[in-house]
Amino acid sequence: MTGLVVGSSNAKVGIVEAIEVLRQGGSALDAVVAGIALVEANPEDHSVGYAGLPNLLGEVELDASIMSGSNLAAGAVGALQGYQDAIALARRVMEELPHVFVVGAGANRLAAELGFPPTDLLTPEAERIWRSRLDADGATSPGQRAFTARVRDLVRRVSSDPELPKAAPEPHGTVNVIARDRHGDLACGVSTSGWAWKYPGRLGDSPIIGAGNYADNRWGAAACTGRGEMAQRCCTAHSVVTFMRFGMGLEEALRTAMADLTAIDDPYASEINIVAMDKDGNHAGASTSKGKTYVVMREDMETYEEPRRLLVPFSNG
């Protein structure tokens, strides 16, 4: 069986490394960690790992989860501070603790006990963007404008300088990678620094098994990016896999899960994206926004391809 990797568009930074792991006979779990780790280390990506945009208080908090489709084992960390390698730590939770999810000070303590190198995650560029705050008028949807206006109000109340200049970067982002190895085993991983300017301790869907991440060899795997609170409410990643379990094809499963998401009454509703693979290695992505892509690469390919995602616009307008 040929190894295969799919992921969010920013996973292109690590997808070749992930495929090389599979070419060398590594497991799907190995490939997921290898691919995501390079994104976590990328200083140009302000949505994941090192250089991630911080919370309200200027603290970078990382979330990650990983799942094995062969035995449904899973591990996750949330609100991790001072350590870059969130996906690798999530795997250690899965393999070495009798737990699935460790957060906050406990996650920091575990990273130290396991010898992970401490890292100052807040780069000067990320801090500059954080200090510039968010211009709600530059948001791209009514829900995002409402959300960013609310966050900007919170920032204004805690900031020592309310006259700081404004900027309008995207407030959220995530990397996800799904891999299938030569044995047919699936694995899925997600890593993020979460919503910029978020309330300290906020957890989105990324570290929550079933919401932002799910894998089962019998049916397939799925992972989400975008407004995690919506995926939490619909258990979206698990839903995609469950719909395939009940006989839907991959595209139908994605469209059905996206329809559930876009029908949510959420005043902060904003972009939602899913990438998925079925048990046979068919792959697809879906998004509420036009022109969104994902990346895919097989062992026998020299470089990755970047197909368009299915467009499923918000049903409530």
N, C-alpha and C positions, 0 to 999 in steps of 0.2 A: 504494500500500500504506500502511496506517495504522500509524504508529509505536506501539510498545508497550513498557512497562517493567514488570518484576516484580522483587521483591526480598524480603529478610528483613523482618520486621515493623518493625525499627528504621530501615529505609530510607524510611519514611514522611516523615522529616525532609527528604529530598532528592528524593523522587520527582516532585514537581510541577516542580522545576527541571529534572530530567532530561527530562520530557515537553516542557517549553518549548523545550529544545534541539532536540528532534525536530520540533516545530512550526515552528521557524525553519529547518528543512532540515539541521540538524546530523547528524553520523554517530552510529551506535550507540556507538562509542568515546567520542565527545564527551559523550553522554548519561550513560554509565556514570561517567565521571570527575566530571561536574558533580553527579550525584546522591550519589555516595559522599563527595565533598569536604565537603558540608554535614554529613554524619554525623561525619566526622573532626573537624570544628570544633565539634561540639556538646558543651559542657561537662557536660551531663546524662547523656551516654552514657559509662560507664566501661569499655566494652569495645572502644572504637575511638578511635584518634587522640588528640587533646588531651583530657586528663583520664582517659586510660586507666589502669587499675590496673597497678602496676609488678611487676617480678620480685622474687626473693628479696632482692636488694640495694637495692630501692627505686628501680630504674631502669626507666623506661617504654621498652619496645622494641616497635616497630611492624613488622608484616608486611603485604604487599599483593601482589596479582597482577592482571594484566589480560590478556585474550586476545581476538583478533579472529577471528571465525568465517569471514571471507571468505578469509583466507590462512593461518590457523593461526599468525600471529605472536603472540608472547607476551613479557611482561616481568614481573619480580618483584623485590621487595626484601625483606630479612629482617633482623631485629634492628636496625632503624633507630632511632637515638637523636638527639634534639634537633631533629627536623624533623617537622612535622605532616602534610605533604601526601604521604603514602606512596603513594596510588593514582596521583597525578600523576607521582611519581618513577618508579613502575613503568612507566608509559607511556613515559617518556623512555628508560628502559632498552630497552624494546621497539623504539623508533623510532630511537635514536641510537647504540646500542652493538651490537657483534657478539656480544652475550651475551643470555641470558634471565634470569639470576638473579645479583643482587649483594647481598652481606650485610655486616652489621657495620660495621667501620670503612670499608670500601670504599663502602658505601651512604651513610654520613655524608659521606665525601669527595666523592662524586658530587653529592649534594644541594648542597654548598657550591660546587662548581665550576659548577653550573648556575644558581646564584643563588637557590636556594630560601631563603625567610626562616627563620632559626633560631627555634625556639620552645621555651620551657620547658614540657614536656608534663605535668609532675607538678603538678597543682593541689592546693591545701590540702585539698579534700574527698577527692580520691583518696589523698593521703598519709594522711589520718585513717583512711580505710577500710583502707589497707595496714597501718598501725600497729596497728589493732585485731585484725588477723590473722583466721583463719578457724576457726570452731567446727565441727569435724567432725560433732558431734552434730546440727547443723542441716542437713546435706546431705540430698538428696532421694532417693538411691538407694544401695544397698550399695556399688556401684563408686565413686560419688562420695565416699561416706564414707571408703572406703579411701584414695582419692587425696588427699582433703583432709587426712586424718589424717597421711599421709606428708609432705605439703607443710608442714603445721603443725609437724611434728617438725623439718623442715629450718629453718623460720623460727625456731623456738625456739633452735636451735643457733647461728644467726648473729645473732640479735637481741641488742642491748645491754641490753634490758629484758624478761626473760621474764615479767614480771608485767603486761604490757600487757593491756588488756581485749580480749575476744573479740567477733567479729561474724560474721555468716554471709551475706555477699552471694554471688551466683552468681560462680564463679571464672572463667567463660569467656563469650565472646560475640564476635560478628563481624557485619559488614554485608556483604551481597552484593547485587549488582544485575545483572540481565540485560536488555539492550535490543535491540529490533529496529527499524531505521530504515525510512524510506520506500522504500529500495532493496532491502529484504529482508535486509540484512546484520545479523548477530548480533554482539554483544560481551558479555563477561561480566567483572565485576570483584569482587574480595574485598579487604577491609581489616580489620585487627584489631590489638588490643594483646595478644592471646593470653591464655593462662591467667594469671590473677593469681597471684602468688607462685611463678611458674614458675622453674625453674633458669635462670640467665643464659645466653642464647644459644639457648634452646629454640625450635624452629620447629615449628609445627603444619602443618595441611594448607593453610591459607589462601594462603601464597605459593607453593605447589607445584602447578604445572600438571599436571592430570590427577587430583590428589588432591582439592583443594578448589575447583577451578575448571577448566572446559573449555567451549569453544565451537567449533562447526563448522557453517557454513551449511547443509551437506548434510543434517544430521540434527537438530541442536538444541544446547542449552546447559544446563549444570547447575552449581550451586555449593552448598557445604556450610557448615554451622555446627555447633558442638558439639565433641565430643572429637576433635580433629584426628588424633591418633595412630591412631584406628580408620580414618578415611578414607584416611590414608596407606597403610595395610596393604592396603586394597581398591581403591585408585585409584578412589574412588567417583564423582567427577564425570565422569571419562572413562568409567566403566562405564555410567552412565545414558545417555550419548550413544551408546555402542557398542551397548547393548541396543536402542535405537531404530534404529540402523543395521541391525541384524539382524532388524528387522521388528516389534519390540514397540511397542505404543502407549505413550504417555507414562506413564499410570498404572501399567501393567504393568512398564515399565522402572524406575520409582521403587520399586515394591514389591520387585522382584527385587534391586535394589541395596541397599535397606534390609535385606532378608533376609540378604544377605551380611554386612552390618555387624553385625546383631544376633546372628549366630551365632559371632562372634569370641570366643575365650577371652581375655578381658581383665579382670584383677582391678579395673581402674579404669574399667570401662565406665560411661558416663553418656550423657546426652541427645545424640542425633544428629538433625540436620535437613537437608533438601535442598529447594531450590527449582529448578524446571526449566521449560524452554520447548522445544517442538518446532519444526521448521522452518516449520510452518504458523501459528505463533503461539498454539497451545494451550499452556496453562500449568497448573502444579500444584505443590504442595508436599507434603512428607512429613515425619513426625516420629515419634520413639519415645515422645513425651509427648502426653497428651490436651490438646485445646484450643489447640494451637499454630496460629498464623496466618501468612500472608504478605501482601504488598501487591501490587496490580496496578493499572495505569492505562494507558488508551489516549489518543491525541491528542484524540479526540472526547468525552472525559469531563471533567467539571468538577472532580472530585476522585477520589481513589483508592478502591478497594474493598479489603476485607481478608477474603479467604476462609479457611476452615479448611484445615489440612493433613490429608492422609491419615494415619491412625494406623497405625503398624506397630510394635507393642510388641516388646521384647526376647524372642527365641525361647527363650532360656535362663533365662527367669524373672527 
